[in-house]
Amino acid sequence: MIHAALLLAFVPPADFDATFTGRTLRFDYHHVGTATEQHVAYAGLRIEGEWPGSRKQLVDPVDLGKYRFRVLDVASGDVLFARGFCSIFGEWETTGEAKQSWRAFEESQRFPEPRRPVFLALDERGDDGAFHEFWRQEIDPTSRFVDRSPLVKNGDVITLRENGPAATKVDLLVIADGYTAAQRGELEADAKRLTDTLLATQPFARHASDFNVRVLHMPAPSSGISNPRKGDWKTSQLGLSFNAFDSDRYVLTFSDRVLREAAANVPYDALILLANERKYGGGGIYNLWATCAADTEPSPYVFVHEFGHSFAGLADEYYSSQVAYEDFVAPGVEPWEPNVTALLDPSKLKWRDLVIAGTPLPTPWGQAKYDEVDLAYQKKRKAAIDAKATEETNEALMREIKTQTQPLIAAEKFVGKVGAFEGAAYQAKGLYRPEVDCIMFTRNPTSFCRVCERALERTIARFTE
Ligand SMILES: [Zn+2]
């Protein structure tokens, strides 16, 4: 006999079809502001294809992200859809530039097309850890203001893994940038190599059959993406470029509209933008997308690490690299990221259940020695960037730091144990990471720490259960 409660868990809410049409509606807008002021300007509503996400988990139970998007029924006030996210604006507003000037960023939100008028609302997380609404607008999805023109097919789709219907699988879409028509075979090999690495990493490996993997190839006029520091400018399909926020290895695109129109031809829950590049780089923003340069020695690491950011909101656990952010986490505030803590109250540590009895909190580790080695490396690395060194030189440096830090970490008393190790999220002091090492901390391991692994697993379940 099947228990009634279990049976319920497998029945979709009767009201999905009553509430939604089954298609995807995209809301395009501009997020505009400075370090201290922000505005949202409506840019349009666009019908895409079939809704590829879960039809059961419409209100994200995972409380992650700097922002949250909500869709509310006008008549009842019920929240029909909600998800946390981060954005380029959210990163940019913490840079020095945002203290000097205004900027506008294209953003968008995708959700199942409602049948009746709804409010769209945007919330931002405050220092109290709670979300506070900063923008809301009523829309009528049945109105003539919704763009229902057919999607323009651009490029072709290579299917690497097909495991089932989009509604119950994680649909991973790799979009190529900087691959010419003649480089299609190279793209297929790069995308296969990197997604195979991802799906061989836990917890993805034990859920590999929950993933569909597709690649979109829009042939580029020339090979590669822009590299402003070398004066190398390319016309590419997605407009990916190095040196975002003047950080040499940070790869982003600011053209959300172009990207979404291209992606709308393929069902997707998560995007990875793959740059046909020999130069080291990448990026990852929660519930936006990850980027990765395909042709570098550490590209498998970059691909998995950046996907950790974009898929599950994982924070960087490292703290000494050159990044543009200032005051990333305010003092006395508990970060929302699942893998970083301010350890304000060790008895309430968010991963307390994974800490074995007898592990001290904070957990001691040889930070002084590690920092000495790492700082020497950062100095060499900066000099190499300034001297426009070759990728071979940079990769030799990366191998060198690996050789130096691996034995240090292996000799740690609490290696492999979950605790709270000081130094995380760009801060050497006051923020703590769950294990001494993790793919979010160094390039040494090929696995996530247990806390990151659990966060990723929870995200997978959001799409498949
Ligand atoms: Zn971790």
Boltz pocket constraint, residues with backbone or C-beta under 6 A from the ligand:
constraints:
  - pocket:
      binder: B
      contacts: [[A, 317], [A, 339], [A, 434], [A, 435], [A, 437], [A, 438], [A, 439], [A, 440], [A, 441], [A, 448], [A, 449], [A, 450], [A, 451], [A, 452], [A, 453]]
      max_distance: 6.0
